Amino acid sequence: MQAHPLIFDTKIAKDKPENLRHPHNACPFCDPDQLTDVLDQDADRIWLLNKFPTLQATWQTIIIESAAHDGDISTYSRDQNRAVIAFALHHWQDTIASDQYASVLLYKNFGPHSGGSLRHPHMQIVGLDDIDGYASVTAANLTGYPVVTTGNLSVTISDRPIMWFVEFNVTGSLDATDQFADAIQTVVKYVLHDYYQGRCDSYNLFCYPNDDQIVAKIVPLFSVSPYYIGYSLSQVDTPERMREIAGEVRQKFI
């Protein structure tokens, strides 16, 4: 069953800052002294209320990942990336545990095709008052062709993607977030540097609770398929290509 739509407030959206398409525009995240409604801070990682809550019946927050405007999971040191992922997961899990929302989402936009508006690296934690954001996601969407399996960690490529040709799933444990973060970083580097001959400049990252585990789905992005827009029909590569991609990514873990 399809979830009810989120209501987008264009009156609020018209004042949102933007510097993905216009990189010379000012970046509000580059001036932390001017930030308001800060919920928590650890080094240069900041969790705060979203100043432009465009979605009705939600609680919208932002995690500023780094002071570096041009930073990203793909460019962080291993320790910095681990700290960013741990910070985000901690506050996501705490928000879920508060039982104030029907569901709590954690996701990240990166690049011009990702649906974001600001280049500065950030994630979002969003509490949905009345909607189960996971209602349309099945267990089959979060697994697929095996890439690597090590202890409680596994990496797969969806054979039943939610939307896109290639969706990478990293499944791990909240008790081993360093290993989880390392795998995410490896996949993101592959997406931006190797996938499609390095011509992919955007991705989304989504996190899903999965019993006593967590799943991060990394989706390389280009233009959205009209089959998905018009008919909710996802597309996949051939099994041969899927196995080929799995082999390419597997080499990154060696």
N, C-alpha and C positions, 0 to 999 in steps of 0.2 A: 504494500500500500504506500502511495506517495505521501510524503510529509506535507503539512500545510506550508504555504509559502511564507517567507519572512517579509515583513513590511518595511520597505526602504523609504526613508524620509528625505526627499530631494531638497527640502528647505535647509536642512543641516548639511547635506552633501555639497551644496554649492559653495560653501566657505572652506571646504577641506583644502589643506596645502597639498601641492603636487610638484614633484621634481623628477619623476621618471621620464616623462616626455619633454619636460623643460628643465634640464639639469642645472640651470643657473638660478632657478628659484630657491629661496631660502629654505633651509632644513630645520624644522623645530627641534629635532632630536639632537642636533649638534650643539645646542645651548642648554645643557642640563640645569643650569642655575635658574632658568626661566620656566622649567617644568612645574606643573601643579598636580595635586591629587596623586602624589607618589605613594604607592602601597608598600613597596619594599625596595631595597637596593643592596647589591653585593658587588663591590668594586665598581666597574662601569656598566654592570647589568642593572637595569631599572624596570620595575613593574609599576605601571600607573594606569589610572582611568583614561579611557579614550576621550579626548576633548571633543570629538565629533561622533557621537553615538548615533549613527545613521539608521540603525535597525530598531524598530519598535519592539517592546516586550523582551528586551535583552539587557544584559549587563556586559558592556564591552570594555576590555582592558588591552593594554599593549605591553609587550616585553621588549624594551630596547636592548639588543644583544651586546652592543659594543659601542665605545666612543668613536670608533673608526667609521666614518661615513661610507666608505667603499668596502667595508668588511662583509664577510659571508662565511657560512659553514665551510665552503670550499677553500677559503684562504686562511681560516683561523689555525693557530697551532693546535696540536692534539689536546693539550691541557685546557686551552681556552674554549675549544669546542665542547669538551666534556663539561666545563663549568656552565656554559650557556644552556646545554641540553638539560643538565641537572636542575638548574634554576627554573627553567620553564616547566619541567615535569613536576617539580615540587609544588609550585603554585597551582598548576592544573589539578593535581591530585587533591590538594587542600580545598580547592573550590568545589570539586566533586563531592568531597566528604562533608561539606557544609550543608548539603541537602536543601539548598535554597532554590535549585533550578531543576527543570525537567531533564536537562542534559547540559554538559559543558564541553565546548569544543576548544581544541588547541591546534592552530595551523599557522603556516608561514607562506607568504607570497614572495617570490624573488624574480625580478626581471620584467621586461616590458609586456610579456604575454601572460603574466600571472594574475592579473586582476588587482594588483596593488597600485598605490599612488606615490609612495615615498621610497627612494633608493636606500636610505639608511637602514641597516639590517634590523629587523624586528619580527616578532611573532605576535599572535593575538590569542588571548583566552577570552571566550565569549560564553556567558551563561544564557541559556534560552529558557525563558519563563515557562512556556507551555508546550514546547515542541521537542520531540525526541529527534535530535539531529542524526542519530544513527539508525533510524527506523528503516531506511532503504538500503543499508549496507548489510550484506550477508557474510557469513564466514567464508564462503567461496571467493568473495572479492578480496580477501586478505591473505590468500595463499596462491600457490601455482607452481610453475617450473622451479625446481630447486637450484639455488646458486651455491650457498654454503650452509652448513649446519655445524655449530660448535657449542656443546653444552646446551644452555638455555637459549642460545641465539640462533636464529635462522634468517636467511635472506632468500626471497623468492621473487619471481616475476609473474604477475597475475595472468592466468589463462582465462579468467572471467573478470576483466577490469570493470571498474565502475563507469568509466567514460572512455579511456584513451587506449591507444595501441599498446603502449608499454607503461606499466605501473609496477614499481619496485616496492616490495613489502619487507620491512625489517621488524622481526618479532623478537622481543627480549623481555627481560625481567626488571622490575623496579628495584630489585636488589643488586642489579649489575648494570647501572646506568652508564658507566664508563665504556663497557663493551658495546652497549647499545649505541652510544654516541659515536664511537669509532666506526661502526658499520654504516651509520647514516652518513658520516663524512665521506667514507669511501664511495658510497653510491652517488652522492651529490657531485663529487669530483668526476666520476665517470660520466654523469649526465651532462655536465658543462664542458668537459674537455675531450671526451671520446665518443659519446653517443652521437649518431648521425653525423659522423666526421667532424665533431666539434662545432656544429652549426646550431646547437640548441643553446639559447641564452636565458631561458626562464624555466622555473619549476615551482610546483606547490609541494608542501610537506603537510601531511595531516596525521594526527595521532588519534588512536582508537583504544579505549579500554577493552581488554579481552581476558575476562576472568582474572587470574593472578598475573597476567602478562600485559604488555602493551605492544601495539603495532604502529609503526610509522610507515606511511605510504608516501613515496616520493614519485611525483608525476612530471616527466619532462613535458614542456608545453610549447606548442606552436599556435597556429590558428585553430579555433575549435571546429570540430567536424560538423557539417550541416546535418549529418545523420543523427548526431546526438542532440543538437539544438532542436531539430524538428520532430524527431521520433523517439528520443531517448534510447537510440540504438548505439551501443558501444561497438568498437571495432578492435580486432586483435591482429597481430602479425601471424604469419604461418607458423606452425609448430617448429619447422626447421629454423626459421629466423629467431624464434624465441630461445631455442636451445643454443643458437650461435651467440646471442646476446648474453645468456646465462654464462656461457664459457668465457666471454670477454670480461664480464664483471668478476667471475671467479678468479681470474688471474690477478685482479687488483687486491685480493685478500691473501695472496701468497707472499 
